[in-house]
Amino acid sequence: MKIKDPSLRSCYSHPLLSNIEEDIDDYRDNKGYEITEECFKHLISKYQNQVPHEADLLYDLAFENFLEEDAPAPFVDTHEFEGGENHDFPGYKFLLENVGKHSDEMWEAYDKTVHNFCIELYGNITDKDKILKIATEIALYQLSFDEETSVFMHTIFFILKTLVPSRINSKYQNSVKRAEIWIQEALLM
């Protein structure tokens, strides 16, 4: 883990955070910006003992204020992927109703064309070329409404992650996450 540059730190109000900051800065001055999780926990533990009922909160605040988040691990292709079955894809009215419970913006975005794009993505979730082709069509469709956000794509991925029967299959979920990464890398989302 890496200690945050002091100029990038948030403002905070917890008085113990000032003491933690001093210890973190002393550590940084003596040993550099890299700190192990064990060392960080050790530095924080003496302050956690002062507020045992808020120990977890203090740790979270100290982590958020004084450490940089590690870059996410690169996506590893484990070949543990699986697509969904088109025959079990929910109907338009069911999905529209459930999307509407989540967000008015998604409800407005979810029309029959977006529904058909969702079915196409669902049926081709393991095929990168088809995913990127469909995602490009979705982006162009969204632009035809002068919509500059990616609400259509977010709505589709909300459905693919939460409302289809295959969502309980971890291999399917891996496929959805990988497809989402492909689309993000192509700057279509």
Phi and psi restraints in degrees (value plus and minus 20) as a CYANA .aco file:
   2 LYS   PHI    -141.6  -101.6
   2 LYS   PSI     118.3   158.3
   3 ILE   PHI     -96.7   -56.7
   3 ILE   PSI     115.7   155.7
   4 LYS   PHI     -86.5   -46.5
   4 LYS   PSI     124.8   164.8
   5 ASP   PHI     -81.2   -41.2
   5 ASP   PSI     113.2   153.2
   6 PRO   PHI     -75.6   -35.6
   6 PRO   PSI     -50.4   -10.4
   7 SER   PHI     -92.1   -52.1
   7 SER   PSI     -34.9     5.1
   8 LEU   PHI    -119.5   -79.5
   8 LEU   PSI     -18.1    21.9
   9 ARG   PHI     -97.7   -57.7
   9 ARG   PSI     130.7   170.7
  10 SER   PHI     -98.2   -58.2
  10 SER   PSI     142.9   182.9
  11 CYS   PHI     -98.2   -58.2
  11 CYS   PSI     128.2   168.2
  12 TYR   PHI    -163.4  -123.4
  12 TYR   PSI     140.3   180.3
  13 SER   PHI    -137.2   -97.2
  13 SER   PSI     -33.6     6.4
  14 HIS   PHI     -92.5   -52.5
  14 HIS   PSI     103.4   143.4
  15 PRO   PHI     -81.3   -41.3
  15 PRO   PSI     -50.4   -10.4
  16 LEU   PHI     -89.4   -49.4
  16 LEU   PSI     -42.7    -2.7
  17 LEU   PHI     -85.0   -45.0
  17 LEU   PSI     -49.9    -9.9
  18 SER   PHI     -83.5   -43.5
  18 SER   PSI     -62.2   -22.2
  19 ASN   PHI     -87.8   -47.8
  19 ASN   PSI     -60.0   -20.0
  20 ILE   PHI     -83.6   -43.6
  20 ILE   PSI     -61.0   -21.0
  21 GLU   PHI     -79.0   -39.0
  21 GLU   PSI     -62.3   -22.3
  22 GLU   PHI     -80.9   -40.9
  22 GLU   PSI     -65.7   -25.7
  23 ASP   PHI     -83.8   -43.8
  23 ASP   PSI     -61.9   -21.9
  24 ILE   PHI     -83.6   -43.6
  24 ILE   PSI     -64.2   -24.2
  25 ASP   PHI     -85.6   -45.6
  25 ASP   PSI     -57.6   -17.6
  26 ASP   PHI     -82.5   -42.5
  26 ASP   PSI     -64.5   -24.5
  27 TYR   PHI     -79.3   -39.3
  27 TYR   PSI     -66.8   -26.8
  28 ARG   PHI     -81.5   -41.5
  28 ARG   PSI     -63.5   -23.5
  29 ASP   PHI     -84.3   -44.3
  29 ASP   PSI     -53.1   -13.1
  30 ASN   PHI    -109.6   -69.6
  30 ASN   PSI     -53.6   -13.6
  31 LYS   PHI    -145.1  -105.1
  31 LYS   PSI     -22.4    17.6
  32 GLY   PHI      77.8   117.8
  32 GLY   PSI    -197.5  -157.5
  33 TYR   PHI     -98.3   -58.3
  33 TYR   PSI     -40.2    -0.2
  34 GLU   PHI    -102.2   -62.2
  34 GLU   PSI     115.0   155.0
  35 ILE   PHI    -161.0  -121.0
  35 ILE   PSI     118.3   158.3
  36 THR   PHI     -99.2   -59.2
  36 THR   PSI     140.4   180.4
  37 GLU   PHI     -82.8   -42.8
  37 GLU   PSI     -57.2   -17.2
  38 GLU   PHI     -83.7   -43.7
  38 GLU   PSI     -64.2   -24.2
  39 CYS   PHI     -83.3   -43.3
  39 CYS   PSI     -62.2   -22.2
  40 PHE   PHI     -82.2   -42.2
  40 PHE   PSI     -66.5   -26.5
  41 LYS   PHI     -80.1   -40.1
  41 LYS   PSI     -59.1   -19.1
  42 HIS   PHI     -84.8   -44.8
  42 HIS   PSI     -63.5   -23.5
  43 LEU   PHI     -80.6   -40.6
  43 LEU   PSI     -59.5   -19.5
  44 ILE   PHI     -99.1   -59.1
  44 ILE   PSI     -49.3    -9.3
  45 SER   PHI     -77.9   -37.9
  45 SER   PSI     -57.8   -17.8
  46 LYS   PHI     -86.7   -46.7
  46 LYS   PSI     -48.0    -8.0
  47 TYR   PHI    -102.8   -62.8
  47 TYR   PSI     -51.4   -11.4
  48 GLN   PHI     -84.0   -44.0
  48 GLN   PSI     -54.8   -14.8
  49 ASN   PHI     -84.1   -44.1
  49 ASN   PSI     -44.9    -4.9
  50 GLN   PHI     -96.5   -56.5
  50 GLN   PSI     -43.2    -3.2
  51 VAL   PHI    -155.5  -115.5
  51 VAL   PSI      47.8    87.8
  52 PRO   PHI     -78.4   -38.4
  52 PRO   PSI     -51.9   -11.9
  53 HIS   PHI     -94.6   -54.6
  53 HIS   PSI     -34.1     5.9
  54 GLU   PHI    -142.0  -102.0
  54 GLU   PSI       0.7    40.7
  55 ALA   PHI     -79.3   -39.3
  55 ALA   PSI     -64.5   -24.5
  56 ASP   PHI     -86.2   -46.2
  56 ASP   PSI     -61.3   -21.3
  57 LEU   PHI     -83.2   -43.2
  57 LEU   PSI     -62.7   -22.7
  58 LEU   PHI     -82.0   -42.0
  58 LEU   PSI     -63.1   -23.1
  59 TYR   PHI     -80.1   -40.1
  59 TYR   PSI     -67.4   -27.4
  60 ASP   PHI     -81.5   -41.5
  60 ASP   PSI     -63.0   -23.0
  61 LEU   PHI     -85.0   -45.0
  61 LEU   PSI     -62.4   -22.4
  62 ALA   PHI     -84.5   -44.5
  62 ALA   PSI     -62.4   -22.4
  63 PHE   PHI     -80.9   -40.9
  63 PHE   PSI     -68.2   -28.2
  64 GLU   PHI     -83.3   -43.3
  64 GLU   PSI     -59.0   -19.0
  65 ASN   PHI    -103.2   -63.2
  65 ASN   PSI     -49.2    -9.2
  66 PHE   PHI    -137.1   -97.1
  66 PHE   PSI     -29.3    10.7
  67 LEU   PHI    -141.7  -101.7
  67 LEU   PSI     126.6   166.6
  68 GLU   PHI    -106.0   -66.0
  68 GLU   PSI     122.5   162.5
  69 GLU   PHI     -89.9   -49.9
  69 GLU   PSI     116.5   156.5
  70 ASP   PHI     -86.0   -46.0
  70 ASP   PSI     126.2   166.2
  71 ALA   PHI     -81.6   -41.6
  71 ALA   PSI     122.3   162.3
  72 PRO   PHI     -81.4   -41.4
  72 PRO   PSI     126.4   166.4
  73 ALA   PHI     -81.0   -41.0
  73 ALA   PSI     121.1   161.1
  74 PRO   PHI     -81.1   -41.1
  74 PRO   PSI     127.5   167.5
  75 PHE   PHI     -87.7   -47.7
  75 PHE   PSI     105.6   145.6
  76 VAL   PHI    -123.6   -83.6
  76 VAL   PSI     104.7   144.7
  77 ASP   PHI    -100.1   -60.1
  77 ASP   PSI      82.0   122.0
  78 THR   PHI    -114.6   -74.6
  78 THR   PSI     -18.2    21.8
  79 HIS   PHI      42.4    82.4
  79 HIS   PSI       3.0    43.0
  80 GLU   PHI    -122.2   -82.2
  80 GLU   PSI      43.3    83.3
  81 PHE   PHI    -146.6  -106.6
  81 PHE   PSI     132.6   172.6
  82 GLU   PHI    -178.7  -138.7
  82 GLU   PSI     121.0   161.0
  83 GLY   PHI    -108.6   -68.6
  83 GLY   PSI     155.0   195.0
  84 GLY   PHI    -114.2   -74.2
  84 GLY   PSI     148.4   188.4
  85 GLU   PHI    -119.2   -79.2
  85 GLU   PSI     102.8   142.8
  86 ASN   PHI     -78.6   -38.6
  86 ASN   PSI     -51.3   -11.3
  87 HIS   PHI     -86.9   -46.9
  87 HIS   PSI     -39.3     0.7
  88 ASP   PHI    -122.9   -82.9
  88 ASP   PSI      -5.9    34.1
  89 PHE   PHI     -94.7   -54.7
  89 PHE   PSI     111.1   151.1
  90 PRO   PHI     -83.9   -43.9
  90 PRO   PSI     137.4   177.4
  91 GLY   PHI     -94.3   -54.3
  91 GLY   PSI     142.5   182.5
  92 TYR   PHI     -78.0   -38.0
  92 TYR   PSI     -67.4   -27.4
  93 LYS   PHI     -83.8   -43.8
  93 LYS   PSI     -61.3   -21.3
  94 PHE   PHI     -80.4   -40.4
  94 PHE   PSI     -67.6   -27.6
  95 LEU   PHI     -87.0   -47.0
  95 LEU   PSI     -62.4   -22.4
  96 LEU   PHI     -80.1   -40.1
  96 LEU   PSI     -63.4   -23.4
  97 GLU   PHI     -81.8   -41.8
  97 GLU   PSI     -64.3   -24.3
  98 ASN   PHI     -94.5   -54.5
  98 ASN   PSI     -54.6   -14.6
  99 VAL   PHI     -85.0   -45.0
  99 VAL   PSI     -58.8   -18.8
 100 GLY   PHI     -82.4   -42.4
 100 GLY   PSI     -49.8    -9.8
 101 LYS   PHI     -89.3   -49.3
 101 LYS   PSI     -46.2    -6.2
 102 HIS   PHI    -107.1   -67.1
 102 HIS   PSI     -63.8   -23.8
 103 SER   PHI    -180.6  -140.6
 103 SER   PSI     112.9   152.9
 104 ASP   PHI     -84.1   -44.1
 104 ASP   PSI     -58.3   -18.3
 105 GLU   PHI     -82.2   -42.2
 105 GLU   PSI     -62.7   -22.7
 106 MET   PHI     -87.1   -47.1
 106 MET   PSI     -59.2   -19.2
 107 TRP   PHI     -80.5   -40.5
 107 TRP   PSI     -63.6   -23.6
 108 GLU   PHI     -84.6   -44.6
 108 GLU   PSI     -54.0   -14.0
 109 ALA   PHI     -98.4   -58.4
 109 ALA   PSI     -43.7    -3.7
 110 TYR   PHI    -106.6   -66.6
 110 TYR   PSI      69.0   109.0
 111 ASP   PHI    -124.2   -84.2
 111 ASP   PSI    -197.5  -157.5
 112 LYS   PHI     -83.1   -43.1
 112 LYS   PSI     -54.4   -14.4
 113 THR   PHI     -86.1   -46.1
 113 THR   PSI     -65.4   -25.4
 114 VAL   PHI     -83.4   -43.4
 114 VAL   PSI     -57.7   -17.7
 115 HIS   PHI     -79.2   -39.2
 115 HIS   PSI     -65.0   -25.0
 116 ASN   PHI     -85.5   -45.5
 116 ASN   PSI     -58.4   -18.4
 117 PHE   PHI     -81.9   -41.9
 117 PHE   PSI     -60.0   -20.0
 118 CYS   PHI     -81.8   -41.8
 118 CYS   PSI     -63.5   -23.5
 119 ILE   PHI     -82.4   -42.4
 119 ILE   PSI     -61.4   -21.4
 120 GLU   PHI     -82.8   -42.8
 120 GLU   PSI     -65.6   -25.6
 121 LEU   PHI     -81.9   -41.9
 121 LEU   PSI     -63.2   -23.2
 122 TYR   PHI     -78.7   -38.7
 122 TYR   PSI     -63.5   -23.5
 123 GLY   PHI     -96.1   -56.1
 123 GLY   PSI     -36.6     3.4
 124 ASN   PHI    -142.7  -102.7
 124 ASN   PSI       4.6    44.6
 125 ILE   PHI     -81.1   -41.1
 125 ILE   PSI     -38.8     1.2
 126 THR   PHI    -120.7   -80.7
 126 THR   PSI     -20.0    20.0
 127 ASP   PHI    -127.6   -87.6
 127 ASP   PSI      84.5   124.5
 128 LYS   PHI     -78.2   -38.2
 128 LYS   PSI     -66.2   -26.2
 129 ASP   PHI     -81.0   -41.0
 129 ASP   PSI     -64.2   -24.2
 130 LYS   PHI     -88.2   -48.2
 130 LYS   PSI     -58.0   -18.0
 131 ILE   PHI     -80.1   -40.1
 131 ILE   PSI     -67.6   -27.6
 132 LEU   PHI     -87.0   -47.0
 132 LEU   PSI     -55.5   -15.5
 133 LYS   PHI     -85.3   -45.3
 133 LYS   PSI     -66.5   -26.5
 134 ILE   PHI     -85.4   -45.4
 134 ILE   PSI     -61.7   -21.7
 135 ALA   PHI     -82.9   -42.9
 135 ALA   PSI     -57.2   -17.2
 136 THR   PHI     -84.1   -44.1
 136 THR   PSI     -63.3   -23.3
 137 GLU   PHI     -82.0   -42.0
 137 GLU   PSI     -59.9   -19.9
 138 ILE   PHI     -83.5   -43.5
 138 ILE   PSI     -65.8   -25.8
 139 ALA   PHI     -81.1   -41.1
 139 ALA   PSI     -62.2   -22.2
 140 LEU   PHI     -86.2   -46.2
 140 LEU   PSI     -59.7   -19.7
 141 TYR   PHI     -81.5   -41.5
 141 TYR   PSI     -63.8   -23.8
 142 GLN   PHI     -84.4   -44.4
 142 GLN   PSI     -61.2   -21.2
 143 LEU   PHI     -83.1   -43.1
 143 LEU   PSI     -48.1    -8.1
 144 SER   PHI     -84.6   -44.6
 144 SER   PSI     -36.0     4.0
 145 PHE   PHI    -119.9   -79.9
 145 PHE   PSI      -9.6    30.4
 146 ASP   PHI      36.6    76.6
 146 ASP   PSI      11.4    51.4
 147 GLU   PHI    -112.7   -72.7
 147 GLU   PSI      98.6   138.6
 148 GLU   PHI    -118.7   -78.7
 148 GLU   PSI     -25.8    14.2
 149 THR   PHI    -108.4   -68.4
 149 THR   PSI     158.0   198.0
 150 SER   PHI    -130.4   -90.4
 150 SER   PSI      20.9    60.9
 151 VAL   PHI     -82.5   -42.5
 151 VAL   PSI     -54.1   -14.1
 152 PHE   PHI     -82.7   -42.7
 152 PHE   PSI     -68.0   -28.0
 153 MET   PHI     -85.7   -45.7
 153 MET   PSI     -61.5   -21.5
 154 HIS   PHI     -84.0   -44.0
 154 HIS   PSI     -57.4   -17.4
 155 THR   PHI     -84.0   -44.0
 155 THR   PSI     -65.2   -25.2
 156 ILE   PHI     -81.4   -41.4
 156 ILE   PSI     -65.5   -25.5
 157 PHE   PHI     -90.6   -50.6
 157 PHE   PSI     -50.3   -10.3
 158 PHE   PHI     -79.3   -39.3
 158 PHE   PSI     -65.6   -25.6
 159 ILE   PHI     -84.0   -44.0
 159 ILE   PSI     -67.6   -27.6
 160 LEU   PHI     -82.8   -42.8
 160 LEU   PSI     -50.3   -10.3
 161 LYS   PHI    -106.9   -66.9
 161 LYS   PSI     -47.8    -7.8
 162 THR   PHI    -145.7  -105.7
 162 THR   PSI     -38.8     1.2
 163 LEU   PHI    -137.8   -97.8
 163 LEU   PSI     -22.7    17.3
 164 VAL   PHI    -119.3   -79.3
 164 VAL   PSI     131.9   171.9
 165 PRO   PHI     -77.7   -37.7
 165 PRO   PSI     -52.5   -12.5
 166 SER   PHI     -89.5   -49.5
 166 SER   PSI     -29.0    11.0
 167 ARG   PHI     -78.1   -38.1
 167 ARG   PSI     -41.7    -1.7
 168 ILE   PHI    -102.5   -62.5
 168 ILE   PSI     -26.7    13.3
 169 ASN   PHI    -113.4   -73.4
 169 ASN   PSI      97.7   137.7
 170 SER   PHI     -84.7   -44.7
 170 SER   PSI     -51.7   -11.7
 171 LYS   PHI     -87.5   -47.5
 171 LYS   PSI     -57.9   -17.9
 172 TYR   PHI     -84.3   -44.3
 172 TYR   PSI     -65.3   -25.3
 173 GLN   PHI     -81.1   -41.1
 173 GLN   PSI     -58.2   -18.2
 174 ASN   PHI     -79.6   -39.6
 174 ASN   PSI     -61.9   -21.9
 175 SER   PHI     -83.8   -43.8
 175 SER   PSI     -61.5   -21.5
 176 VAL   PHI     -83.8   -43.8
 176 VAL   PSI     -65.1   -25.1
 177 LYS   PHI     -82.6   -42.6
 177 LYS   PSI     -62.6   -22.6
 178 ARG   PHI     -83.7   -43.7
 178 ARG   PSI     -61.6   -21.6
 179 ALA   PHI     -82.9   -42.9
 179 ALA   PSI     -60.4   -20.4
 180 GLU   PHI     -82.3   -42.3
 180 GLU   PSI     -60.5   -20.5
 181 ILE   PHI     -85.0   -45.0
 181 ILE   PSI     -63.4   -23.4
 182 TRP   PHI     -77.1   -37.1
 182 TRP   PSI     -64.0   -24.0
 183 ILE   PHI     -88.7   -48.7
 183 ILE   PSI     -59.7   -19.7
 184 GLN   PHI     -84.9   -44.9
 184 GLN   PSI     -62.8   -22.8
 185 GLU   PHI     -82.6   -42.6
 185 GLU   PSI     -51.1   -11.1
 186 ALA   PHI    -104.3   -64.3
 186 ALA   PSI     -17.1    22.9
 187 LEU   PHI      39.6    79.6
 187 LEU   PSI      14.8    54.8
 188 LEU   PHI    -120.8   -80.8
 188 LEU   PSI     -16.2    23.8
